[in-house]
Amino acid sequence: MLSQAAISQELRYFNADFQIKEINQVENTSTIIIGKVILDNILKQLSFEISFPEKEYWLLQDSLIKKFQSDTLISTEKLGNFDDLSVFNELLKIYKNDYGLEALGFTIKNIKQEDELSIIDWSPSKNFESFISYAQTTVKNNLLHSFAVYDNNKMSMNTTFFSNYVFFNGKPIPKKIRSKTSSTKFHIFKSIEFENIVAE
């Protein structure tokens, strides 16, 4: 049996094989990415060893993602708080059920219950209110079920669903994440699946 100290201990490290499938309905394209992800919360570093479609190394640090091929830097991009890869940064804190919204200054404005589902609406902080009207999380059986963020027209910009949870030191990590990202220019459906997870 796990001790109470082990149960309450923060997870600091995550390592897993992953597969990302992405479909862009507007451009009628699909993509598969296969590799390994390593998240180290002590070093505040997230890295990806991509094996397919071609070998690359991605390093995400301080909101910048740097992509390398054979030790050569090929691109540097800025990553937003709700971009698709940001979900990896939240994996070890997903047990808090707020998807990092409180840390970003969002505040709870409404909670309602629908059967086993708790639905929480969040008001954005001043840093986000120019383009976000509100965010929403849903919790089922004390596990984060979904996250969504809405623009100022109250249209969904991103909706993400979490499922197939496994537990490490009493902390949940989803093995499957599905998301839909929409704008006037694109509709992207994405699924992320993990195998061989190590977390501690």
Sequence and secondary structure as in RCSB ss.txt:
>XXXX:A:sequence
MLSQAAISQELRYFNADFQIKEINQVENTSTIIIGKVILDNILKQLSFEISFPEKEYWLLQDSLIKKFQSDTLIS
TEKLGNFDDLSVFNELLKIYKNDYGLEALGFTIKNIKQEDELSIIDWSPSKNFESFISYAQTTVKNNLLHSFAVY
DNNKMSMNTTFFSNYVFFNGKPIPKKIRSKTSSTKFHIFKSIEFENIVAE
>XXXX:A:secstr
   HHHHHS   EEEEEEEEEEEETTTTEEEEEEEEEEEETTTTEEEEEEEESS EEEEEETTEEEEEETTEEEE
EEE  TTSTTHHHHHGGGGGGSSTTTGGGT EEEEEEEETTEEEEEEE  TTTTTT SEEEEEEETTEEEEEEEE
 TTS EEEEEEEEEEEEETTEEEEEEEEEEEE SS EEEEEEEEEEEEE 
